[in-house]
Amino acid sequence: MFRNGLMMSGSRAVFAPADEGTGGSAVGAAAAVGGAAPDAAAAAAAAAPTSILETPPAEGAAAAADAGAVKTAEEDKTGTKEGVPPADETPEAKAEREKAETEAKTAEVLKTYEALKLPGNMPVDAAKFDATKQTFAKLGLSAEQAQTLLDEVSPTFREAIEAPMKAWGDTQEKWIGEVKSDKEFGGDIPKAAGVARRGIEALMGDRAQAVIQTLAYTGAGNNPDVFRAFFRVGKQLGEGSFVGGKGAPADKKSAGAIMYPNLVKE
């Protein structure tokens, strides 16, 4: 039943409104109704915080706070913590530390590059390929990005590298075809090459062999005009006639085959 704003249960008050004389506490409410408060209620009231900000931390939170304090104390002793350089680090020490960190990161990235390969059947220079991987690692490329770059760029590089050689080869074929079809040489290229060699020997003496090797190596001897010049000299001298030095030493191959390996096959 209710009496004077109180809900009564037998002779004990369950709830009482705040009273200035009691401070609104459970102890005051009990005192207003029944006189002295029980000891348990008084103890609970004394322990209860007056603000949520005064709520004591839970046992786990208190332990964490203590651990943080200990860690901070340890950091104060050493002056460093993981990932943070010491405040008194010298420029030299900083450079060494950064170098070591970079090398460690690069080594980790390089492990992921083991499956990288050049597209198609492109020849691989191991040393240069390793240098390329180092560059990829410094750029921070993943293995997938590095392989994509190789697949996209390598064919272009290959074409750029092979283009000059292809042009040189095409030019050689063109010159050889012109020499073979030139009526001045009589259609007998091996014989014409021998005549041209005699012309070189007559003009160059003991340096004739070196000139012949140079013409063969560079392909210049296949040029129709170069071939024609030596051919005419040799033709004017006639077979067996020499002027100048001693001449080139004998070779097991014919003169034409040595001077013009692309023209004369033996």
C-alpha distance (Angstrom), angle and dihedral (degrees) to the residues before:
residue distance angle dihedral
M1 . . .
F2 3.78 . .
R3 3.76 122.6 .
N4 3.81 124.9 173.3
G5 3.81 91.0 -18.1
L6 3.81 92.7 -48.2
M7 3.75 128.7 116.8
M8 3.74 105.6 -137.3
S9 3.79 125.1 -153.4
G10 3.73 107.2 -175.6
S11 3.83 102.6 -49.4
R12 3.88 97.6 -33.4
A13 3.84 126.2 94.7
V14 3.76 115.8 -130.2
F15 3.81 96.1 -173.9
A16 3.75 132.3 10.0
P17 3.83 130.0 -178.8
A18 3.80 119.4 -112.5
D19 3.78 116.0 -80.7
E20 3.77 125.4 -161.4
G21 3.73 91.9 -134.1
T22 3.79 93.4 52.6
G23 3.78 99.4 37.9
G24 3.80 92.9 -124.8
S25 3.78 93.0 -77.7
A26 3.77 128.9 139.7
V27 3.78 87.4 -112.4
G28 3.80 91.3 53.9
A29 3.81 92.1 48.2
A30 3.75 92.3 50.7
A31 3.79 91.7 46.1
A32 3.78 92.0 50.6
V33 3.76 91.7 53.9
G34 3.71 107.6 32.0
G35 3.78 106.6 8.4
A36 3.83 116.9 -116.8
A37 3.86 118.6 35.8
P38 3.79 120.5 -123.2
D39 3.82 115.2 -98.0
A40 3.84 92.4 -115.5
A41 3.79 92.5 54.6
A42 3.77 91.4 48.4
A43 3.80 91.6 51.3
A44 3.82 92.0 48.8
A45 3.77 91.8 49.1
A46 3.78 92.1 49.7
A47 3.79 91.9 51.0
A48 3.81 96.0 45.5
P49 3.83 113.9 102.4
T50 3.78 119.1 -120.5
S51 3.87 91.2 -142.4
I52 3.81 136.8 29.3
L53 3.78 87.5 -124.8
E54 3.78 88.5 64.0
T55 3.78 92.5 55.8
P56 3.83 106.1 126.4
P57 3.84 115.9 -121.8
A58 3.74 120.1 -99.2
E59 3.77 116.9 -101.1
G60 3.84 92.9 -102.4
A61 3.80 93.7 47.6
A62 3.78 91.0 50.0
A63 3.80 90.6 51.9
A64 3.80 91.0 50.2
A65 3.79 90.9 50.0
D66 3.80 90.4 50.9
A67 3.83 90.8 49.2
G68 3.80 90.7 50.9
A69 3.76 90.7 51.8
V70 3.81 91.0 51.0
K71 3.84 91.8 48.9
T72 3.78 91.4 49.4
A73 3.78 89.6 51.4
E74 3.80 90.8 51.2
E75 3.81 91.2 49.4
D76 3.79 89.2 51.6
K77 3.80 88.6 55.7
T78 3.83 96.6 48.8
G79 3.79 97.7 33.3
T80 3.83 91.7 -138.4
K81 3.75 141.9 73.7
E82 3.79 131.3 -168.0
G83 3.81 112.6 -66.2
V84 3.80 93.6 7.8
P85 3.83 120.0 97.2
P86 3.80 118.9 -134.9
A87 3.78 115.8 -92.4
D88 3.81 92.2 -122.5
E89 3.83 95.4 50.5
T90 3.80 111.7 145.1
P91 3.85 122.0 -133.1
E92 3.79 89.6 -111.4
A93 3.79 92.7 51.3
K94 3.79 90.4 46.6
A95 3.80 91.3 52.3
E96 3.81 91.7 49.5
R97 3.80 92.1 47.2
E98 3.81 93.5 49.0
K99 3.80 90.7 46.6
A100 3.79 91.4 52.2
E101 3.80 91.5 47.3
T102 3.81 91.6 50.2
E103 3.80 92.6 48.2
A104 3.79 91.1 49.3
K105 3.80 92.4 50.5
T106 3.82 91.4 45.9
A107 3.80 91.6 50.8
E108 3.80 90.7 52.4
V109 3.81 92.3 49.8
L110 3.82 92.8 46.5
K111 3.80 89.6 58.2
T112 3.80 88.0 64.6
Y113 3.83 91.4 52.7
E114 3.81 96.0 65.1
A115 3.82 92.0 103.6
L116 3.81 95.5 49.4
K117 3.81 114.5 122.6
L118 3.77 140.0 170.3
P119 3.80 116.1 -105.5
G120 3.79 121.8 -103.4
N121 3.77 116.8 -6.4
M122 3.78 96.7 -42.7
P123 3.81 111.8 156.8
V124 3.78 114.3 -110.4
D125 3.78 126.1 -139.6
A126 3.81 100.7 -157.3
A127 3.81 96.0 -153.5
K128 3.79 93.9 48.2
F129 3.78 92.4 43.9
D130 3.81 90.1 53.1
A131 3.81 89.1 50.7
T132 3.81 89.0 52.0
K133 3.80 90.4 52.2
Q134 3.80 89.6 51.6
T135 3.78 89.2 54.8
F136 3.80 91.5 49.2
A137 3.80 89.8 51.3
K138 3.81 92.8 50.6
L139 3.80 88.7 51.5
G140 3.79 88.7 53.2
L141 3.80 95.4 -120.8
S142 3.76 119.0 165.8
A143 3.80 118.5 -129.5
E144 3.79 90.2 -102.7
Q145 3.80 92.7 50.8
A146 3.81 91.6 47.1
Q147 3.81 92.7 51.2
T148 3.81 91.1 47.5
L149 3.79 90.0 52.4
L150 3.80 91.4 50.2
D151 3.79 91.9 48.6
E152 3.80 92.8 49.5
V153 3.80 101.3 39.6
S154 3.82 105.7 31.8
P155 3.83 96.4 71.1
T156 3.79 90.0 52.3
F157 3.80 91.5 50.1
R158 3.79 90.2 47.4
E159 3.78 92.0 52.7
A160 3.79 90.7 48.0
I161 3.81 91.3 51.0
E162 3.79 95.2 44.8
A163 3.81 96.6 42.9
P164 3.83 95.9 81.1
M165 3.79 91.9 46.5
K166 3.78 91.1 49.1
A167 3.80 91.0 49.5
W168 3.81 90.0 49.5
G169 3.79 91.7 49.2
D170 3.80 92.5 47.6
T171 3.79 90.0 50.4
Q172 3.81 91.7 51.1
E173 3.79 91.6 51.4
K174 3.78 90.9 49.2
W175 3.83 93.1 50.2
I176 3.80 93.2 46.3
G177 3.78 90.1 51.1
E178 3.80 91.1 51.7
V179 3.81 92.3 49.7
K180 3.80 92.0 49.9
S181 3.79 92.5 50.2
D182 3.81 96.1 44.0
K183 3.82 109.0 111.0
E184 3.80 91.9 -152.1
F185 3.78 89.1 74.2
G186 3.77 92.7 52.6
G187 3.81 95.9 -125.9
D188 3.82 91.4 -82.2
I189 3.79 101.5 107.8
P190 3.85 98.4 175.8
K191 3.81 90.1 54.4
A192 3.81 92.3 44.6
A193 3.82 90.5 50.0
G194 3.82 90.2 53.9
V195 3.81 90.2 52.6
A196 3.82 90.4 49.9
R197 3.80 90.4 50.7
R198 3.80 90.9 53.7
G199 3.78 87.3 54.4
I200 3.81 91.2 54.5
E201 3.80 92.0 47.0
A202 3.77 90.9 50.6
L203 3.78 92.8 51.0
M204 3.81 101.2 37.5
G205 3.80 104.7 32.5
D206 3.80 111.4 -172.0
R207 3.83 90.6 3.9
A208 3.78 92.2 59.1
Q209 3.80 94.6 98.3
A210 3.80 92.1 51.9
V211 3.81 90.6 50.8
I212 3.80 91.7 48.8
Q213 3.81 91.4 51.0
T214 3.81 91.2 49.0
L215 3.79 92.1 50.4
A216 3.80 90.5 49.7
Y217 3.82 94.4 45.5
T218 3.79 95.7 49.1
G219 3.79 95.2 36.4
A220 3.79 90.1 -127.4
G221 3.80 90.1 123.7
N222 3.81 88.8 67.8
N223 3.76 91.9 61.6
P224 3.82 106.7 111.2
D225 3.81 94.1 -133.8
V226 3.82 94.4 47.5
F227 3.79 90.2 47.1
R228 3.80 91.0 47.2
A229 3.82 93.0 51.1
F230 3.81 94.3 55.9
F231 3.80 91.9 38.7
R232 3.79 91.9 56.9
V233 3.80 92.8 48.0
G234 3.78 91.0 50.7
K235 3.78 92.3 45.2
Q236 3.83 92.8 52.8
L237 3.77 91.9 50.0
G238 3.76 93.0 49.8
E239 3.75 125.8 -140.2
G240 3.79 113.6 -52.8
S241 3.82 95.2 16.6
F242 3.78 119.5 115.0
V243 3.75 136.3 179.3
G244 3.76 127.2 -171.7
G245 3.79 122.0 20.6
K246 3.76 135.6 3.8
G247 3.78 95.4 -73.7
A248 3.75 129.5 -124.5
P249 3.80 121.5 -54.5
A250 3.76 117.8 -98.5
D251 3.78 118.1 -89.2
K252 3.77 129.2 -157.0
K253 3.82 90.0 -128.5
S254 3.76 121.2 68.1
A255 3.77 118.7 -93.4
G256 3.78 91.3 -110.8
A257 3.80 94.2 50.3
I258 3.80 92.2 51.6
M259 3.79 96.4 45.9
Y260 3.78 97.4 37.3
P261 3.80 109.8 26.1
N262 3.79 90.1 162.3
L263 3.78 91.8 54.3
V264 3.79 101.7 37.4
K265 3.80 120.7 48.7
E266 3.80 119.5 -169.9
